[in-house]
């Protein structure tokens, strides 16, 4: 006796001959693909947020370095006369969302480290708020009197 459908002119349906996919196999494949795409989308959002924060940190660091260089240059010519180098806290405007502050003070608490006529400790801090959280970048240096 010949195999099923042999010599009768009829074709065997795909499910019976093992070729093709069933509906349930296709639905499972689509479900797995959707789970993978949703996971990929959430990773993409995290990467974009990370890039935004990195950009803000880079901008803040640049603003702090810029001010630090200005203060170092002022120290070369006006160590005792430049208002920006007077002992205390200072602020200037750098644009939204950043706030730039610098503090000038003594290097230490005991003599001779507390003599600001010889050395000054400068701390430049740039602060900003992002996604409801406060962030800041701080740079420190010690400036000596050139004379």
C-alpha positions in Angstrom: 0.0 0.0 0.0 1.3 3.4 -0.9 1.8 6.3 1.5 -0.9 8.6 2.4 -2.1 10.7 -0.4 0.2 8.9 -2.8 -1.3 8.5 -6.3 -4.6 10.1 -5.3 -3.8 13.6 -6.4 -4.4 15.2 -3.0 -1.8 17.1 -1.1 -1.1 16.5 2.5 -1.9 19.6 4.7 1.2 21.4 6.1 0.4 20.4 9.7 0.5 16.8 8.8 3.6 16.7 6.7 5.7 18.8 9.3 6.4 21.8 7.0 5.4 25.3 8.0 4.5 26.9 11.4 1.3 26.5 13.4 -0.6 29.5 14.7 0.6 29.0 18.2 4.2 28.9 17.2 3.8 32.2 15.3 2.1 33.8 18.4 4.8 32.6 20.7 7.5 34.0 18.4 5.7 37.4 18.2 5.4 37.4 22.0 9.1 36.7 22.5 10.0 39.4 19.9 7.8 42.0 21.7 9.4 41.1 25.1 12.9 41.7 23.6 11.8 45.0 22.0 10.3 46.3 25.2 13.5 45.5 27.0 15.6 47.2 24.4 13.4 50.3 24.6 13.9 50.6 28.4 17.7 50.2 28.0 17.6 53.0 25.3 15.8 55.3 27.7 18.4 54.7 30.4 21.2 55.4 27.9 19.6 58.6 26.8 19.2 59.8 30.4 22.8 58.8 31.1 24.0 60.8 28.2 22.1 63.9 29.4 23.7 63.7 32.8 27.1 63.2 31.3 26.6 66.3 29.2 25.6 68.3 32.2 28.6 67.1 34.3 30.9 68.0 31.4 29.4 71.5 31.1 29.6 72.0 34.9 33.2 70.9 34.9 34.0 73.3 32.1 32.4 76.2 33.9 34.3 75.3 37.1 37.7 75.0 35.2 37.0 78.3 33.4 36.5 80.2 36.7 39.5 78.5 38.3 41.7 79.7 35.5 40.4 83.2 35.8 41.1 83.2 39.5 44.6 81.7 39.0 45.4 84.4 36.5 44.0 87.1 38.8 46.3 85.8 41.5 49.3 86.4 39.4 48.6 90.1 39.2 46.2 91.0 42.0 46.7 88.4 44.7 45.8 90.9 47.5 43.8 93.4 45.5 41.4 91.4 43.3 37.9 91.3 44.8 37.3 87.8 43.4 40.2 86.6 45.6 39.0 88.2 48.8 38.4 85.7 51.6 34.8 84.5 51.7 32.2 83.1 49.4 31.4 84.5 46.0 28.8 83.8 43.3 28.4 84.7 39.6 25.8 84.0 37.0 26.5 81.3 34.4 23.0 80.6 33.1 20.2 78.1 33.7 20.4 75.5 35.3 23.9 76.1 36.7 25.0 78.1 39.8 28.7 78.8 40.1 30.2 79.7 43.5 33.7 79.9 44.8 35.1 80.1 48.2 38.5 81.7 49.2 40.0 80.9 52.5 43.0 79.8 54.5 44.8 76.5 53.6 44.8 75.4 57.2 43.6 76.3 60.7 46.9 76.8 62.4 49.9 79.1 61.7 51.5 79.4 59.2 48.8 77.6 57.1 46.1 80.1 58.1 48.0 83.1 56.7 46.0 84.1 53.6 48.7 86.6 52.7 50.9 83.7 51.7 48.5 81.1 50.4 44.8 80.8 49.7 42.7 77.7 49.2 40.2 78.2 46.4 37.2 75.9 45.9 35.0 76.4 42.8 31.6 74.6 42.9 29.1 74.4 40.1 25.7 73.2 41.2 22.5 72.2 39.2 19.3 70.3 39.6 18.4 67.5 37.2 15.4 65.1 37.5 14.6 66.5 40.9 18.1 65.7 42.3 20.9 68.2 43.2 24.2 67.6 41.6 27.5 69.5 41.8 31.1 69.5 40.6 33.8 71.0 42.9 37.4 71.9 42.0 40.1 72.8 44.6 43.4 74.5 44.3 45.9 76.3 46.5 47.1 79.7 45.2 50.4 81.2 46.5 51.3 84.8 46.7 53.7 85.4 43.8 55.6 88.2 45.6 
